[in-house]
């Protein structure tokens, strides 16, 4: 028996059991919490149909049922691609049933029987814990996806690619993961005509949408968004006009739309289709606002490219990331505290049930991964706190050598008077590369730092006389999770440099020493000669 549409903020559970009385009692206990909404079904076939048509947060299933038992049902939904929390709630307590359940991806196992109050209190706890962990995981994945979109938009301020290509990539990135069903960016010309449309996930409706827009029509969400400048418009299914070409696609979903505006200039709108939970979530709305602002800024920057300094991206993007971190990090840490406490309890249980150890260890790895994301976001939050300014590379290195103890290792530099337009986090990058050389070079006695120019960029070189990096690892060392670093790591080093338009590569020869090259866009450095700063100077500073 299905129920009404999922209420915002509630946990929606699908309960499968062949005994109607169990379904009724379970629903009564769970819905009495006021936070859980239960749909009940007595056949696995019907449950699979509902899963294909309805968004659930968790599944509760009996084991012994006709046609298809609980384990077979679990296998079927996992093969269909559903990774929802699965709780096996059964009267069978045999050890082999428990093992089979966990081996096939069950989240929790709970045996029926005993005091109903205690039993259902425990079931509520397991449902709440499982869905909380699942939502936290999805939230982090979604947050990182939006961060990637922000980074991609920031990339429009660097390089030689056209803005059209970048905006298509932004749409692809936003819609590629969980959360956003589809996305469209509509840009208008100065006469309010449609200049261009970028989309992802709307391939079947795009031609009809283009015709609708170019005929001078505007969707209801677009009209409302163009009237509001500082907040997104939430368009509920009941408010979506039936004449909109996207009406059928919005059924059961919400549209979040905001106008793209920067420096008083309105360029168009961005609109995404997403679930009600995401649409009404304050953090989600704040991230969407920042995404819209970043896209508008990118378009504005492109239009004024010859008059703008590309390195202002550092300050702009860092401010956006600072806001994202401020909004999300506190809530994520709270969820981590819950997960860490749960993990400790499960570790104790694993002593009694060894078959759980693999899954408990997997949970520990997941917690560590989430913590790694937090460390990364904290590093990013520091970027741009201080306004970017011209900093002497030589002075940065002198400051590092005077404040750090490198033992017998010699740190030599011949960077001349080159200056980089950045903030103090650049010193953290250089320090990390020096420490990386000493840690992994094994026989390092000297680290040399130099600078030279190429046609369109400057190159800062940090090299050592250690064992070098094998050719097959030159790219892998920049992969996330490579090695056993507990510090910033080369993955995050590349990510941080990338947001400023810089690149890093390892170009040394194996067994002759590592050589890291930081490639700086031509507007990101200058060479001071006396009292004058010369940008794009033609002579190398060092050999």
C-alpha positions as CSV (number, residue, x, y, z in Angstrom):
1,X,0.0,0.0,0.0
2,X,1.6,3.2,-1.1
3,X,1.3,6.6,0.7
4,X,1.3,10.2,-0.3
5,X,4.3,12.0,-1.8
6,X,7.4,12.3,0.4
7,X,7.2,15.2,2.8
8,X,10.3,17.5,2.9
9,X,12.7,16.7,5.7
10,X,11.1,13.3,6.4
11,X,12.7,9.9,6.0
12,X,10.8,7.8,3.5
13,X,11.0,4.1,4.0
14,X,9.8,1.2,1.9
15,X,8.8,-1.8,4.1
16,X,8.4,-5.3,2.5
17,X,6.8,-8.1,4.5
18,X,4.3,-10.8,3.6
19,X,2.5,-10.4,7.0
20,X,0.0,-7.5,6.9
21,X,-0.1,-7.2,10.7
22,X,3.7,-6.7,10.8
23,X,3.5,-4.0,8.2
24,X,0.8,-2.2,10.1
25,X,2.6,-2.4,13.5
26,X,5.9,-1.4,12.0
27,X,4.4,1.6,10.2
28,X,2.6,2.7,13.4
29,X,5.8,2.6,15.5
30,X,8.0,4.3,12.9
31,X,5.5,7.0,11.9
32,X,4.8,7.8,15.6
33,X,8.3,9.5,15.6
34,X,6.9,12.2,13.3
35,X,10.0,12.0,11.2
36,X,9.6,8.7,9.3
37,X,7.1,8.1,6.5
38,X,6.5,4.4,5.6
39,X,5.2,2.8,2.4
40,X,4.3,-0.8,2.9
41,X,4.2,-3.7,0.3
42,X,3.7,-7.4,0.7
43,X,5.4,-8.6,-2.6
44,X,8.9,-8.2,-3.8
45,X,7.8,-7.6,-7.4
46,X,5.6,-4.7,-6.2
47,X,8.5,-3.3,-4.1
48,X,10.8,-3.3,-7.1
49,X,8.2,-1.4,-9.1
50,X,7.9,1.2,-6.4
51,X,11.7,1.6,-6.2
52,X,11.8,2.3,-9.9
53,X,9.2,5.0,-9.6
54,X,9.7,6.5,-6.1
55,X,12.6,8.1,-4.2
56,X,13.2,6.3,-0.9
57,X,15.7,6.8,1.8
58,X,15.9,3.2,3.2
59,X,14.4,-0.3,2.8
60,X,13.2,-2.6,5.5
61,X,12.6,-6.2,4.4
62,X,11.6,-9.5,5.9
63,X,13.6,-12.6,5.1
64,X,11.2,-15.5,4.7
65,X,8.7,-14.6,2.0
66,X,7.1,-16.6,-0.9
67,X,8.5,-16.3,-4.5
68,X,11.5,-14.2,-3.5
69,X,13.1,-14.1,0.0
70,X,14.8,-11.1,1.6
71,X,18.3,-11.9,0.4
72,X,17.2,-12.5,-3.2
73,X,15.3,-9.2,-3.0
74,X,18.5,-7.5,-1.7
75,X,20.5,-8.9,-4.6
76,X,17.9,-7.8,-7.1
77,X,17.9,-4.1,-5.9
78,X,21.7,-4.0,-5.8
79,X,21.9,-5.3,-9.3
80,X,19.4,-2.6,-10.4
81,X,21.9,0.0,-9.1
82,X,20.1,1.0,-5.9
83,X,22.6,1.7,-3.0
84,X,20.0,2.6,-0.4
85,X,20.4,1.5,3.2
86,X,18.9,-2.0,3.5
87,X,17.8,-3.3,6.9
88,X,16.9,-7.0,7.2
89,X,14.1,-7.3,9.8
90,X,13.3,-10.9,10.3
91,X,12.4,-13.6,12.8
92,X,15.2,-15.8,11.4
93,X,18.3,-15.5,13.5
94,X,20.6,-18.1,12.0
95,X,24.2,-17.0,11.6
96,X,24.3,-18.0,7.9
97,X,21.4,-15.7,7.2
98,X,23.2,-12.8,8.8
99,X,26.4,-13.5,6.9
100,X,24.6,-13.8,3.6
101,X,22.8,-10.5,4.3
102,X,26.0,-8.6,5.0
103,X,27.8,-10.3,2.1
104,X,25.2,-9.0,-0.3
105,X,25.2,-5.4,0.9
106,X,22.8,-5.2,3.9
107,X,23.4,-2.2,6.1
108,X,21.9,-3.6,9.3
109,X,20.3,-6.8,10.6
110,X,17.6,-6.9,13.3
111,X,15.8,-9.9,14.6
112,X,12.1,-9.8,15.4
113,X,10.8,-10.9,18.7
114,X,11.1,-9.8,22.3
115,X,9.6,-6.6,23.8
116,X,8.0,-4.6,21.0
117,X,8.8,-1.3,22.5
118,X,12.5,-2.1,22.7
119,X,12.6,-3.8,19.4
120,X,11.0,-0.9,17.5
121,X,13.1,1.7,19.3
122,X,16.1,-0.2,18.0
123,X,14.6,-0.3,14.5
124,X,14.0,3.5,14.6
125,X,17.6,4.0,15.7
126,X,18.9,1.9,12.8
127,X,16.8,3.6,10.2
128,X,17.8,7.0,11.5
129,X,21.5,6.1,11.6
130,X,21.6,4.4,8.2
131,X,19.8,7.2,6.5
132,X,21.8,9.8,8.2
133,X,25.1,8.2,7.1
134,X,23.7,7.7,3.6
135,X,22.5,11.3,3.3
136,X,25.9,12.6,4.7
137,X,27.7,10.6,2.0
138,X,25.4,11.9,-0.7
139,X,25.7,15.5,0.7
140,X,29.5,15.3,0.6
141,X,29.5,13.9,-2.9
142,X,27.0,16.6,-4.0
143,X,29.1,19.3,-2.3
144,X,32.2,18.2,-4.0
145,X,30.4,18.1,-7.3
146,X,29.3,21.7,-6.9
147,X,32.9,22.6,-5.9
148,X,34.1,21.0,-9.1
149,X,31.6,23.1,-11.0
150,X,32.9,26.2,-9.2
151,X,36.4,25.3,-10.1
152,X,35.4,24.7,-13.7
153,X,33.7,28.1,-13.8
154,X,36.8,29.6,-12.3
155,X,38.8,28.0,-15.1
156,X,36.9,30.2,-17.6
157,X,39.0,33.0,-16.4
158,X,42.2,31.3,-17.5
159,X,43.4,29.6,-20.7
160,X,42.4,30.1,-24.3
161,X,39.1,28.1,-24.5
162,X,36.0,29.9,-25.6
163,X,33.3,30.7,-23.0
164,X,30.9,28.5,-24.9
165,X,33.0,25.4,-24.4
166,X,33.4,26.2,-20.7
167,X,29.7,26.7,-20.1
168,X,28.9,23.4,-21.8
169,X,31.4,21.7,-19.4
170,X,29.8,23.4,-16.4
171,X,26.4,22.0,-17.4
172,X,27.9,18.6,-17.9
173,X,29.6,18.6,-14.5
174,X,26.6,19.9,-12.6
175,X,24.3,17.2,-14.0
176,X,26.8,14.3,-14.0
177,X,26.4,13.3,-10.4
178,X,23.6,12.8,-7.9
179,X,21.4,15.8,-7.0
180,X,20.7,17.8,-10.1
181,X,18.5,16.0,-12.7
182,X,19.3,18.5,-15.4
183,X,20.6,22.0,-15.9
184,X,20.2,24.8,-18.4
185,X,22.0,28.2,-18.8
186,X,20.1,30.7,-21.0
187,X,22.0,33.9,-22.0
188,X,20.1,36.9,-23.4
189,X,21.3,39.7,-25.7
190,X,20.8,43.4,-25.0
191,X,17.5,43.3,-26.8
192,X,16.2,40.5,-24.5
193,X,16.5,38.0,-27.2
194,X,18.0,34.5,-26.6
195,X,21.7,34.6,-27.5
196,X,22.6,31.1,-26.5
197,X,21.4,28.1,-24.5
198,X,23.6,25.5,-22.7
199,X,22.2,22.4,-21.2
200,X,22.8,18.9,-19.9
201,X,20.1,16.3,-19.3
202,X,17.6,18.0,-21.6
203,X,18.6,16.4,-24.9
204,X,15.0,15.2,-25.8
205,X,13.4,18.5,-25.0
206,X,16.1,20.9,-26.2
207,X,14.7,21.6,-29.7
208,X,11.3,22.3,-28.4
209,X,12.7,24.5,-25.6
210,X,14.8,26.5,-28.1
211,X,11.8,27.1,-30.3
212,X,9.8,28.2,-27.3
213,X,12.4,30.6,-26.1
214,X,13.3,32.1,-29.6
215,X,9.7,32.8,-30.2
216,X,9.9,35.3,-27.3
217,X,8.3,33.1,-24.7
218,X,9.8,32.8,-21.1
219,X,9.1,30.0,-18.7
220,X,7.4,31.0,-15.4
221,X,10.6,30.2,-13.4
222,X,12.6,32.4,-15.8
223,X,10.2,35.3,-15.5
224,X,10.2,35.1,-11.7
225,X,14.0,34.8,-11.5
226,X,14.6,37.8,-13.7
227,X,12.5,39.8,-11.2
228,X,14.6,38.7,-8.2
229,X,18.3,39.5,-7.9
230,X,19.6,38.1,-4.7
231,X,17.9,34.7,-4.2
232,X,16.9,31.7,-6.3
233,X,13.3,31.0,-7.2
234,X,11.9,27.7,-6.1
235,X,9.3,26.4,-8.6
236,X,7.2,23.6,-7.2
237,X,5.5,21.1,-9.6
238,X,2.1,22.6,-8.9
239,X,3.4,26.1,-9.9
240,X,5.1,25.0,-13.1
241,X,3.1,26.3,-16.1
242,X,1.6,23.6,-18.2
243,X,2.7,25.3,-21.4
244,X,6.4,25.0,-20.5
245,X,8.2,22.5,-22.7
246,X,9.9,21.1,-19.6
247,X,6.6,20.6,-17.7
248,X,6.5,16.8,-18.0
249,X,10.2,16.6,-16.9
250,X,9.4,18.5,-13.7
251,X,6.7,16.1,-12.5
252,X,7.6,15.2,-8.9
253,X,10.7,17.5,-9.1
254,X,11.4,21.1,-8.2
255,X,13.1,23.8,-10.3
256,X,15.7,26.1,-8.7
257,X,16.3,29.2,-10.9
258,X,18.4,32.3,-10.5
259,X,19.4,35.2,-12.7
260,X,23.0,35.6,-13.7
261,X,24.0,39.1,-12.8
262,X,27.3,40.9,-12.2
263,X,28.2,44.5,-11.8
264,X,24.7,45.5,-12.6
265,X,24.6,43.6,-15.9
266,X,22.0,40.8,-16.3
267,X,23.3,38.1,-18.6
268,X,20.6,35.4,-18.3
269,X,19.5,32.7,-16.0
270,X,20.6,29.3,-14.6
271,X,18.0,26.7,-13.8
272,X,18.3,23.2,-12.3
273,X,15.8,20.4,-11.7
274,X,16.3,18.6,-8.3
275,X,14.4,16.9,-5.5
276,X,12.4,18.8,-2.9
277,X,14.9,18.1,-0.1
278,X,17.7,19.8,-2.1
279,X,15.5,22.6,-3.3
280,X,14.4,23.7,0.2
281,X,17.8,23.1,1.9
282,X,19.4,26.4,3.0
283,X,22.9,25.2,2.4
284,X,22.0,24.0,-1.1
285,X,20.4,27.4,-1.9
286,X,23.6,29.2,-0.7
287,X,25.8,27.0,-2.8
288,X,23.5,27.5,-5.8
289,X,23.7,31.3,-5.3
290,X,27.4,31.1,-5.2
291,X,27.4,29.0,-8.3
292,X,25.2,31.4,-10.1
293,X,27.3,34.4,-9.0
294,X,30.5,32.6,-10.1
295,X,29.0,31.9,-13.6
296,X,27.9,35.5,-13.9
297,X,31.3,36.7,-12.9
298,X,32.9,34.4,-15.4
299,X,30.8,35.7,-18.2
300,X,31.4,39.3,-17.2
301,X,35.1,38.6,-17.0
302,X,35.2,37.1,-20.4
303,X,33.4,40.1,-21.9
304,X,36.0,42.4,-20.4
305,X,38.9,40.0,-20.7
306,X,41.4,42.6,-22.1
307,X,40.7,45.0,-19.3
308,X,40.8,42.5,-16.4
309,X,43.7,40.9,-14.5
310,X,43.1,37.1,-14.7
311,X,44.7,36.6,-11.3
312,X,41.8,38.3,-9.6
313,X,40.3,34.8,-9.8
314,X,42.2,33.8,-6.7
315,X,40.4,36.3,-4.5
316,X,37.0,35.8,-6.1
317,X,37.0,32.0,-6.0
318,X,38.5,31.8,-2.6
319,X,35.7,34.0,-1.3
320,X,33.2,31.7,-2.7
321,X,34.9,28.6,-1.3
322,X,35.2,30.4,2.1
323,X,31.4,30.8,2.1
324,X,30.8,27.2,1.2
325,X,33.1,26.0,3.9
326,X,31.5,28.2,6.5
327,X,28.0,26.9,5.6
328,X,28.8,23.2,5.5
329,X,31.8,22.3,7.6
330,X,30.1,22.6,11.0
331,X,27.2,20.4,10.0
332,X,29.5,17.8,8.4
333,X,31.7,17.7,11.5
334,X,28.5,17.0,13.6
335,X,27.7,14.1,11.3
336,X,31.2,12.9,11.5
337,X,31.0,12.9,15.3
338,X,28.0,10.7,15.1
339,X,29.7,8.3,12.6
340,X,32.9,8.2,14.6
341,X,31.0,7.3,17.8
342,X,29.0,4.7,15.9
343,X,32.2,3.3,14.4
344,X,33.7,2.9,17.8
345,X,30.7,0.9,19.0
346,X,30.7,-1.2,15.9
347,X,34.4,-2.0,16.4
348,X,33.5,-3.5,19.8
349,X,30.7,-5.5,18.2
350,X,33.0,-6.7,15.5
351,X,35.0,-8.5,18.2
352,X,31.9,-10.6,18.9
353,X,30.9,-10.9,15.3
354,X,34.0,-11.3,13.2
355,X,32.0,-11.4,9.9
356,X,31.2,-7.7,10.5
357,X,34.9,-6.6,10.6
358,X,35.2,-6.0,6.8
359,X,32.2,-3.7,6.8
360,X,33.3,-1.9,10.0
361,X,36.7,-1.3,8.4
362,X,34.9,0.0,5.3
363,X,33.0,2.4,7.4
364,X,36.3,3.6,9.0
365,X,37.8,4.2,5.6
366,X,34.7,6.2,4.6
367,X,35.0,8.4,7.7
368,X,38.7,9.0,7.0
369,X,37.8,10.0,3.4
370,X,35.2,12.5,4.7
371,X,37.8,13.9,7.1
372,X,40.2,14.3,4.2
373,X,37.6,16.4,2.3
374,X,37.2,18.6,5.4
375,X,41.0,19.1,5.6
376,X,41.0,20.0,1.9
377,X,38.1,22.5,2.4
378,X,39.9,24.1,5.4
379,X,43.0,24.6,3.3
380,X,40.9,26.2,0.6
381,X,39.2,28.5,3.1
382,X,42.5,30.1,3.9
383,X,43.1,31.0,0.3
384,X,42.0,34.6,-0.4
385,X,41.5,35.5,3.3
386,X,44.3,38.0,2.6
387,X,44.1,40.0,-0.6
388,X,46.5,38.8,-3.3
389,X,49.6,40.9,-3.7
390,X,52.9,40.7,-5.4
391,X,55.3,38.6,-3.3
392,X,59.0,38.0,-3.9
393,X,59.7,34.3,-4.5
394,X,63.2,34.8,-3.1
395,X,61.8,36.4,0.1
396,X,59.3,33.5,0.4
397,X,62.1,30.9,0.2
398,X,64.2,32.9,2.7
399,X,61.3,32.9,5.1
400,X,60.8,29.2,4.7
401,X,64.5,28.3,5.4
402,X,64.6,30.6,8.4
403,X,61.4,29.2,10.0
404,X,61.9,25.5,9.2
405,X,64.5,23.0,10.2
406,X,65.8,21.0,7.3
407,X,68.8,19.5,9.0
408,X,71.9,19.0,6.8
409,X,69.9,19.6,3.6
410,X,71.0,22.6,1.7
411,X,68.2,24.8,0.2
412,X,69.6,26.9,-2.6
413,X,67.7,29.4,-4.8
414,X,68.4,31.5,-7.8
415,X,65.1,33.1,-8.5
416,X,66.4,36.6,-8.9
417,X,63.8,39.4,-8.5
418,X,60.8,37.4,-9.8
419,X,57.5,38.1,-8.0
420,X,54.3,36.2,-8.0
421,X,50.8,37.6,-7.7
422,X,49.3,35.4,-5.0
423,X,48.6,35.2,-1.3
424,X,50.6,33.7,1.6
425,X,49.3,30.2,0.8
426,X,51.8,30.0,-2.0
427,X,54.5,29.7,0.7
428,X,52.7,26.6,2.0
429,X,52.9,25.1,-1.5
430,X,56.6,25.7,-1.8
431,X,57.2,24.4,1.8
432,X,55.2,21.2,0.9
433,X,57.3,20.6,-2.2
434,X,60.6,21.0,-0.3
435,X,59.4,18.6,2.5
436,X,58.2,16.2,-0.1
437,X,61.6,16.1,-1.7
438,X,63.3,15.5,1.6
439,X,60.8,12.8,2.7
440,X,60.8,10.8,-0.5
441,X,64.2,11.5,-2.1
442,X,65.9,9.3,0.5
443,X,69.5,10.5,-0.3
444,X,68.8,14.2,-0.8
445,X,71.5,16.6,0.1
446,X,70.5,19.6,-1.8
447,X,67.2,21.2,-3.0
448,X,67.6,23.8,-5.7
449,X,64.9,26.4,-6.6
450,X,65.1,28.4,-9.8
451,X,62.9,30.3,-12.3
452,X,62.9,30.7,-16.1
453,X,60.5,32.0,-18.7
454,X,58.8,30.5,-21.7
455,X,56.7,32.2,-24.4
456,X,53.4,32.3,-22.5
457,X,54.4,31.5,-18.9
458,X,57.0,31.5,-16.2
459,X,58.3,28.3,-14.6
460,X,59.3,27.9,-11.0
461,X,61.5,24.8,-10.6
462,X,62.0,22.9,-7.4
463,X,64.5,20.0,-7.8
464,X,66.6,17.7,-5.7
465,X,69.5,15.3,-6.0
466,X,67.6,12.3,-4.6
467,X,66.4,9.1,-6.2
468,X,63.9,10.7,-8.5
469,X,60.5,9.5,-9.6
470,X,60.0,6.5,-11.9
471,X,58.4,7.4,-15.2
472,X,55.3,5.3,-14.5
473,X,54.6,7.3,-11.3
474,X,55.1,10.8,-12.6
475,X,51.3,11.3,-13.0
476,X,50.2,8.9,-10.3
477,X,51.9,10.9,-7.5
478,X,49.3,13.6,-8.1
479,X,46.4,11.2,-7.7
480,X,44.2,11.4,-4.7
481,X,45.2,8.9,-2.0
482,X,48.6,8.1,-3.6
483,X,51.3,7.4,-1.0
484,X,50.9,7.8,2.8
485,X,51.1,11.5,3.2
486,X,49.4,13.1,6.2
487,X,50.1,16.7,5.1
488,X,48.9,18.7,2.2
489,X,49.9,16.1,-0.4
490,X,50.6,16.5,-4.1
491,X,47.0,15.9,-5.1
492,X,45.9,19.0,-3.1
493,X,48.9,20.9,-4.1
494,X,47.9,20.5,-7.8
495,X,44.2,21.4,-6.9
496,X,45.2,24.6,-5.1
497,X,47.5,25.7,-7.8
498,X,44.9,24.9,-10.4
499,X,42.3,27.3,-8.9
500,X,44.8,30.1,-9.5
501,X,45.5,29.1,-13.1
502,X,48.9,27.5,-12.3
503,X,49.9,24.0,-13.2
504,X,52.5,21.6,-11.7
505,X,54.3,18.6,-13.2
506,X,57.2,16.3,-12.3
507,X,59.8,16.4,-15.1
508,X,62.9,14.9,-13.5
509,X,64.9,11.8,-14.5
510,X,64.6,8.7,-12.5
511,X,67.6,8.0,-10.2
512,X,68.9,11.5,-10.9
513,X,66.5,13.5,-8.7
514,X,62.9,14.8,-8.7
515,X,62.1,18.0,-10.5
516,X,58.8,19.8,-10.0
517,X,57.8,22.6,-12.3
518,X,55.2,25.2,-11.4
519,X,53.9,26.9,-14.5
520,X,52.6,30.4,-13.9
521,X,50.4,32.3,-16.3
522,X,52.1,35.3,-17.8
523,X,50.0,37.8,-15.9
524,X,50.7,35.9,-12.6
525,X,54.4,36.9,-12.3
526,X,56.7,39.9,-12.9
527,X,60.4,40.6,-12.7
528,X,61.5,43.6,-10.8
529,X,64.4,45.6,-12.1
530,X,65.4,48.3,-9.7
531,X,62.2,50.3,-8.8
532,X,60.3,49.1,-11.9
533,X,58.4,45.9,-12.2
534,X,58.5,44.4,-15.7
535,X,55.7,42.0,-16.7
536,X,56.4,39.5,-19.5
537,X,60.1,40.1,-19.4
538,X,61.9,38.2,-22.1
539,X,65.1,37.1,-20.4
540,X,65.4,34.1,-18.1
541,X,66.1,34.9,-14.5
542,X,68.2,31.8,-14.0
543,X,69.6,29.1,-16.1
